[in-house]
Amino acid sequence: MEILKILGLCLCALVLLDVLRQYGPTFAVLAALACCAVLLALAARTLEPVVEFARRLSQLSGSEHFGSVCKAVVIALLAQSVQDLCQQAGQTALAGRVELAGKAAVLLAALPLFTSLADTLLSLLG
């Protein structure tokens, strides 16, 4: 079970990061970044069947809107991860800017969906 490997890695990383934080906070942040990268790779590998199913579903629907939603979700997840790392490093102002940039990127990724929705509403009204 892949989730058990991920949870075990998280627990080991938690202990390692706690020890590193006592001796060198800079190394703790770098180690956290490395752990997040490894966890992201493991999660991506775990989600391969879901991504393949989403790709087939998108092809069957013939709509680009599904891709826009998927991009927005990925952007939100990545921005949240970086924001968490910034907060752990004690950089709350930077974490806030990461959150703002993530929200702007999500809106930009969803723009084709909003445009299509507006066009549909205008065609119904007019």
Secondary structure, DSSP 8 states (H G I E B T S, - for coil): -HHHHHHHHHHHHHHHHHHHHHH-HHHHHHHHHHHHHHHHHHHHHHTHHHHHHHHHHHHHHT-SHHHHHHHHHHHHHHHHHHHHHHHHTT-HHHHHHHHHHHHHHHHHHTHHHHHHHHHHHHHHH-
